[in-house]
Amino acid sequence: MYRDVISNELFTVLMVIAITAIAAAKLVAPQRFNDFIYVLGNSKYLKIYSKDQKFLDKFDALLFSNLIISGSVFIYLIYQNVTETKIISINILFKLVFGIATFILIKVLVERLIASLFEIDKLIDQYLFQKISYKNYLGLLLLPINALLIFSVKPTLPIFYVIITLLLIVNIFGVITSFKTHQNTIKPDLLHFILYLCALEIAPYIILYKVFTS
């Protein structure tokens, strides 16, 4: 049974865990982390490390942990603002962490399965690596943003709209950069790639939107 709290101590604990995960990622692979910092607009990281990617990667797993925590905190801050409540529900926050992690992991597994059916494993492996990298990068951006929203700036809906727009722009910019990097690989399987995007990139988020709005 989880209890509800009013102070920001829980947010502080979660942010410390997120910072620890980032520090651990840098400790595990310092050079890779330095290259990762400049992944936005620079294809060097994607070109070098996509060749040696593993299904279970410590570096990506640690940054993914930060993404889940920072993303859950950010979504909960939006929830607090919309519902105008100051109480922090540990139960809801835990469900957010579990739900986001489960959704992303299941989605990746399904994507790999579909890639095998379409026989475009190599293409999708590169695409997934790019996508995970940029999502993890967004997790890095969310950490200081959450700190500002919790301890400094009073969050309002317009501020959330601006932040979400900026995050979407960063993500789109990253996808465009990745597409340019792998365009020679994508072009021969462009039709399959487009079908893949519609089925597993657009449809799931439309379904989620319908669920939440209903």
C-alpha positions as YAML, in Angstrom:
chain: A
units: angstrom
residues:
- id: 1
  name: MET
  ca: [0.00, 0.00, 0.00]
- id: 2
  name: TYR
  ca: [1.59, 3.24, -1.12]
- id: 3
  name: ARG
  ca: [1.03, 6.46, 0.81]
- id: 4
  name: ASP
  ca: [0.65, 9.92, -0.68]
- id: 5
  name: VAL
  ca: [3.11, 12.71, 0.19]
- id: 6
  name: ILE
  ca: [2.98, 16.48, -0.16]
- id: 7
  name: SER
  ca: [6.69, 17.47, -0.19]
- id: 8
  name: ASN
  ca: [9.04, 17.11, -3.15]
- id: 9
  name: GLU
  ca: [11.24, 14.56, -1.37]
- id: 10
  name: LEU
  ca: [10.10, 11.74, -3.63]
- id: 11
  name: PHE
  ca: [10.94, 13.77, -6.74]
- id: 12
  name: THR
  ca: [14.35, 14.51, -5.21]
- id: 13
  name: VAL
  ca: [15.02, 10.81, -4.56]
- id: 14
  name: LEU
  ca: [14.01, 9.89, -8.12]
- id: 15
  name: MET
  ca: [16.21, 12.60, -9.58]
- id: 16
  name: VAL
  ca: [19.18, 11.41, -7.51]
- id: 17
  name: ILE
  ca: [18.61, 7.89, -8.86]
- id: 18
  name: ALA
  ca: [18.46, 9.29, -12.41]
- id: 19
  name: ILE
  ca: [21.69, 11.26, -11.91]
- id: 20
  name: THR
  ca: [23.35, 8.13, -10.49]
- id: 21
  name: ALA
  ca: [22.31, 6.16, -13.59]
- id: 22
  name: ILE
  ca: [23.81, 8.83, -15.87]
- id: 23
  name: ALA
  ca: [27.03, 8.93, -13.82]
- id: 24
  name: ALA
  ca: [27.24, 5.13, -14.01]
- id: 25
  name: ALA
  ca: [26.81, 5.26, -17.80]
- id: 26
  name: LYS
  ca: [29.70, 7.71, -18.04]
- id: 27
  name: LEU
  ca: [31.80, 5.50, -15.76]
- id: 28
  name: VAL
  ca: [31.03, 2.37, -17.83]
- id: 29
  name: ALA
  ca: [31.91, 4.01, -21.17]
- id: 30
  name: PRO
  ca: [33.46, 7.50, -20.77]
- id: 31
  name: GLN
  ca: [34.43, 7.99, -24.43]
- id: 32
  name: ARG
  ca: [31.07, 6.73, -25.65]
- id: 33
  name: PHE
  ca: [29.29, 9.09, -23.24]
- id: 34
  name: ASN
  ca: [31.31, 12.05, -24.54]
- id: 35
  name: ASP
  ca: [30.35, 11.13, -28.11]
- id: 36
  name: PHE
  ca: [26.74, 10.62, -27.04]
- id: 37
  name: ILE
  ca: [26.51, 14.18, -25.68]
- id: 38
  name: TYR
  ca: [26.96, 15.48, -29.23]
- id: 39
  name: VAL
  ca: [24.63, 12.97, -30.92]
- id: 40
  name: LEU
  ca: [22.16, 15.71, -31.87]
- id: 41
  name: GLY
  ca: [23.08, 16.86, -35.33]
- id: 42
  name: ASN
  ca: [26.24, 14.73, -35.36]
- id: 43
  name: SER
  ca: [26.12, 11.29, -36.94]
- id: 44
  name: LYS
  ca: [29.50, 10.21, -35.52]
- id: 45
  name: TYR
  ca: [27.98, 8.46, -32.52]
- id: 46
  name: LEU
  ca: [25.42, 6.60, -34.65]
- id: 47
  name: LYS
  ca: [28.00, 5.51, -37.23]
- id: 48
  name: ILE
  ca: [30.51, 4.23, -34.67]
- id: 49
  name: TYR
  ca: [28.36, 2.53, -32.07]
- id: 50
  name: SER
  ca: [25.52, 1.15, -34.18]
- id: 51
  name: LYS
  ca: [27.98, -1.44, -35.53]
- id: 52
  name: ASP
  ca: [28.68, -2.87, -32.07]
- id: 53
  name: GLN
  ca: [25.19, -2.66, -30.61]
- id: 54
  name: LYS
  ca: [23.95, -5.47, -28.40]
- id: 55
  name: PHE
  ca: [20.48, -6.58, -27.40]
- id: 56
  name: LEU
  ca: [21.41, -6.01, -23.75]
- id: 57
  name: ASP
  ca: [23.72, -2.99, -23.50]
- id: 58
  name: LYS
  ca: [24.77, -1.60, -20.09]
- id: 59
  name: PHE
  ca: [25.31, 1.92, -21.42]
- id: 60
  name: ASP
  ca: [21.91, 2.17, -23.10]
- id: 61
  name: ALA
  ca: [20.21, 0.43, -20.15]
- id: 62
  name: LEU
  ca: [21.54, 3.01, -17.68]
- id: 63
  name: LEU
  ca: [20.49, 5.94, -19.85]
- id: 64
  name: PHE
  ca: [17.15, 4.23, -20.46]
- id: 65
  name: SER
  ca: [16.64, 4.10, -16.67]
- id: 66
  name: ASN
  ca: [17.11, 7.85, -16.53]
- id: 67
  name: LEU
  ca: [14.68, 8.28, -19.44]
- id: 68
  name: ILE
  ca: [11.96, 6.28, -17.68]
- id: 69
  name: ILE
  ca: [12.41, 8.12, -14.38]
- id: 70
  name: SER
  ca: [12.72, 11.61, -15.89]
- id: 71
  name: GLY
  ca: [9.86, 10.98, -18.31]
- id: 72
  name: SER
  ca: [7.59, 9.72, -15.52]
- id: 73
  name: VAL
  ca: [8.37, 12.72, -13.32]
- id: 74
  name: PHE
  ca: [7.69, 15.12, -16.21]
- id: 75
  name: ILE
  ca: [4.35, 13.47, -17.03]
- id: 76
  name: TYR
  ca: [3.39, 13.50, -13.35]
- id: 77
  name: LEU
  ca: [4.20, 17.22, -13.14]
- id: 78
  name: ILE
  ca: [1.78, 17.76, -16.03]
- id: 79
  name: TYR
  ca: [-0.80, 15.63, -14.19]
- id: 80
  name: GLN
  ca: [-0.34, 17.74, -11.05]
- id: 81
  name: ASN
  ca: [-0.79, 20.93, -13.03]
- id: 82
  name: VAL
  ca: [-3.93, 19.71, -14.83]
- id: 83
  name: THR
  ca: [-5.56, 18.32, -11.67]
- id: 84
  name: GLU
  ca: [-4.30, 21.21, -9.51]
- id: 85
  name: THR
  ca: [-3.09, 18.89, -6.76]
- id: 86
  name: LYS
  ca: [0.04, 19.28, -4.64]
- id: 87
  name: ILE
  ca: [-0.11, 15.76, -3.25]
- id: 88
  name: ILE
  ca: [2.31, 13.29, -4.80]
- id: 89
  name: SER
  ca: [0.69, 9.90, -5.27]
- id: 90
  name: ILE
  ca: [3.42, 7.27, -5.06]
- id: 91
  name: ASN
  ca: [0.99, 4.74, -6.48]
- id: 92
  name: ILE
  ca: [0.34, 6.78, -9.65]
- id: 93
  name: LEU
  ca: [4.03, 7.64, -10.04]
- id: 94
  name: PHE
  ca: [5.00, 3.97, -9.73]
- id: 95
  name: LYS
  ca: [2.37, 3.03, -12.32]
- id: 96
  name: LEU
  ca: [3.78, 5.66, -14.68]
- id: 97
  name: VAL
  ca: [7.32, 4.29, -14.34]
- id: 98
  name: PHE
  ca: [6.15, 0.71, -14.85]
- id: 99
  name: GLY
  ca: [3.75, 1.60, -17.66]
- id: 100
  name: ILE
  ca: [6.23, 3.66, -19.70]
- id: 101
  name: ALA
  ca: [9.00, 1.08, -19.31]
- id: 102
  name: THR
  ca: [6.68, -1.79, -20.25]
- id: 103
  name: PHE
  ca: [5.23, 0.07, -23.26]
- id: 104
  name: ILE
  ca: [8.65, 0.93, -24.71]
- id: 105
  name: LEU
  ca: [10.16, -2.52, -24.13]
- id: 106
  name: ILE
  ca: [7.18, -4.40, -25.59]
- id: 107
  name: LYS
  ca: [7.15, -2.00, -28.55]
- id: 108
  name: VAL
  ca: [10.84, -2.68, -29.25]
- id: 109
  name: LEU
  ca: [10.31, -6.45, -29.09]
- id: 110
  name: VAL
  ca: [7.33, -6.25, -31.46]
- id: 111
  name: GLU
  ca: [9.33, -4.02, -33.80]
- id: 112
  name: ARG
  ca: [12.13, -6.58, -33.95]
- id: 113
  name: LEU
  ca: [9.58, -9.32, -34.66]
- id: 114
  name: ILE
  ca: [7.96, -7.34, -37.48]
- id: 115
  name: ALA
  ca: [11.41, -6.56, -38.88]
- id: 116
  name: SER
  ca: [12.13, -10.27, -39.05]
- id: 117
  name: LEU
  ca: [8.85, -10.90, -40.89]
- id: 118
  name: PHE
  ca: [9.66, -8.16, -43.41]
- id: 119
  name: GLU
  ca: [13.27, -9.42, -43.60]
- id: 120
  name: ILE
  ca: [14.68, -5.96, -42.88]
- id: 121
  name: ASP
  ca: [16.46, -6.82, -39.63]
- id: 122
  name: LYS
  ca: [19.64, -4.89, -40.43]
- id: 123
  name: LEU
  ca: [17.74, -1.76, -41.39]
- id: 124
  name: ILE
  ca: [15.50, -1.85, -38.31]
- id: 125
  name: ASP
  ca: [18.43, -2.60, -35.99]
- id: 126
  name: GLN
  ca: [20.08, 0.62, -37.14]
- id: 127
  name: TYR
  ca: [16.79, 2.51, -36.90]
- id: 128
  name: LEU
  ca: [16.08, 1.20, -33.38]
- id: 129
  name: PHE
  ca: [19.56, 2.13, -32.23]
- id: 130
  name: GLN
  ca: [19.04, 5.64, -33.56]
- id: 131
  name: LYS
  ca: [15.61, 5.91, -31.97]
- id: 132
  name: ILE
  ca: [16.74, 4.63, -28.57]
- id: 133
  name: SER
  ca: [19.75, 6.96, -28.67]
- id: 134
  name: TYR
  ca: [17.60, 10.03, -29.29]
- id: 135
  name: LYS
  ca: [15.06, 8.98, -26.66]
- id: 136
  name: ASN
  ca: [17.88, 8.59, -24.14]
- id: 137
  name: TYR
  ca: [19.12, 12.03, -25.18]
- id: 138
  name: LEU
  ca: [15.67, 13.46, -24.44]
- id: 139
  name: GLY
  ca: [15.97, 11.81, -21.02]
- id: 140
  name: LEU
  ca: [19.15, 13.82, -20.40]
- id: 141
  name: LEU
  ca: [17.33, 17.02, -21.37]
- id: 142
  name: LEU
  ca: [14.36, 16.23, -19.13]
- id: 143
  name: LEU
  ca: [16.49, 15.89, -15.99]
- id: 144
  name: PRO
  ca: [17.46, 19.60, -15.68]
- id: 145
  name: ILE
  ca: [14.02, 20.62, -17.00]
- id: 146
  name: ASN
  ca: [12.34, 18.66, -14.19]
- id: 147
  name: ALA
  ca: [14.70, 20.22, -11.64]
- id: 148
  name: LEU
  ca: [13.70, 23.71, -12.80]
- id: 149
  name: LEU
  ca: [9.98, 22.88, -12.76]
- id: 150
  name: ILE
  ca: [10.18, 21.35, -9.27]
- id: 151
  name: PHE
  ca: [12.52, 23.73, -7.47]
- id: 152
  name: SER
  ca: [12.58, 26.99, -9.40]
- id: 153
  name: VAL
  ca: [9.98, 27.76, -12.08]
- id: 154
  name: LYS
  ca: [6.28, 27.55, -11.32]
- id: 155
  name: PRO
  ca: [4.92, 25.14, -13.96]
- id: 156
  name: THR
  ca: [1.99, 26.26, -16.10]
- id: 157
  name: LEU
  ca: [0.33, 24.67, -19.13]
- id: 158
  name: PRO
  ca: [1.92, 27.16, -21.59]
- id: 159
  name: ILE
  ca: [5.35, 26.25, -20.19]
- id: 160
  name: PHE
  ca: [4.58, 22.55, -20.63]
- id: 161
  name: TYR
  ca: [3.44, 23.17, -24.22]
- id: 162
  name: VAL
  ca: [6.70, 24.98, -24.99]
- id: 163
  name: ILE
  ca: [8.80, 22.19, -23.44]
- id: 164
  name: ILE
  ca: [6.89, 19.44, -25.26]
- id: 165
  name: THR
  ca: [7.23, 21.33, -28.55]
- id: 166
  name: LEU
  ca: [10.99, 21.71, -28.05]
- id: 167
  name: LEU
  ca: [11.35, 18.02, -27.20]
- id: 168
  name: LEU
  ca: [9.40, 17.07, -30.35]
- id: 169
  name: ILE
  ca: [11.60, 19.35, -32.46]
- id: 170
  name: VAL
  ca: [14.74, 17.74, -31.00]
- id: 171
  name: ASN
  ca: [13.34, 14.28, -31.71]
- id: 172
  name: ILE
  ca: [12.31, 15.15, -35.29]
- id: 173
  name: PHE
  ca: [15.69, 16.75, -35.92]
- id: 174
  name: GLY
  ca: [17.35, 13.58, -34.69]
- id: 175
  name: VAL
  ca: [15.21, 11.37, -36.95]
- id: 176
  name: ILE
  ca: [16.04, 13.53, -39.97]
- id: 177
  name: THR
  ca: [19.76, 13.33, -39.15]
- id: 178
  name: SER
  ca: [19.54, 9.57, -38.81]
- id: 179
  name: PHE
  ca: [17.58, 9.24, -42.07]
- id: 180
  name: LYS
  ca: [20.30, 11.16, -43.92]
- id: 181
  name: THR
  ca: [22.93, 8.93, -42.36]
- id: 182
  name: HIS
  ca: [21.20, 5.68, -43.37]
- id: 183
  name: GLN
  ca: [19.39, 6.82, -46.52]
- id: 184
  name: ASN
  ca: [21.37, 4.42, -48.72]
- id: 185
  name: THR
  ca: [20.23, 1.53, -46.52]
- id: 186
  name: ILE
  ca: [16.63, 2.72, -46.30]
- id: 187
  name: LYS
  ca: [15.99, 3.51, -49.97]
- id: 188
  name: PRO
  ca: [16.02, -0.11, -51.25]
- id: 189
  name: ASP
  ca: [13.39, -1.04, -48.61]
- id: 190
  name: LEU
  ca: [11.56, 2.29, -48.53]
- id: 191
  name: LEU
  ca: [8.07, 0.80, -48.95]
- id: 192
  name: HIS
  ca: [8.56, -1.71, -46.14]
- id: 193
  name: PHE
  ca: [10.08, 1.02, -43.99]
- id: 194
  name: ILE
  ca: [7.06, 3.30, -44.53]
- id: 195
  name: LEU
  ca: [4.66, 0.44, -43.69]
- id: 196
  name: TYR
  ca: [6.73, -0.24, -40.60]
- id: 197
  name: LEU
  ca: [6.54, 3.41, -39.50]
- id: 198
  name: CYS
  ca: [2.77, 3.54, -39.97]
- id: 199
  name: ALA
  ca: [2.16, 0.28, -38.11]
- id: 200
  name: LEU
  ca: [4.55, 0.70, -35.19]
- id: 201
  name: GLU
  ca: [5.39, 4.40, -34.89]
- id: 202
  name: ILE
  ca: [2.15, 6.22, -35.65]
- id: 203
  name: ALA
  ca: [-0.62, 3.75, -34.81]
- id: 204
  name: PRO
  ca: [0.41, 2.97, -31.17]
- id: 205
  name: TYR
  ca: [0.50, 6.66, -30.22]
- id: 206
  name: ILE
  ca: [-2.86, 7.32, -31.87]
- id: 207
  name: ILE
  ca: [-4.33, 4.45, -29.84]
- id: 208
  name: LEU
  ca: [-2.76, 5.82, -26.63]
- id: 209
  name: TYR
  ca: [-4.15, 9.28, -27.39]
- id: 210
  name: LYS
  ca: [-7.64, 7.84, -27.92]
- id: 211
  name: VAL
  ca: [-7.40, 5.89, -24.65]
- id: 212
  name: PHE
  ca: [-6.35, 8.92, -22.60]
- id: 213
  name: THR
  ca: [-8.81, 11.35, -24.19]
- id: 214
  name: SER
  ca: [-11.73, 8.94, -23.79]
...
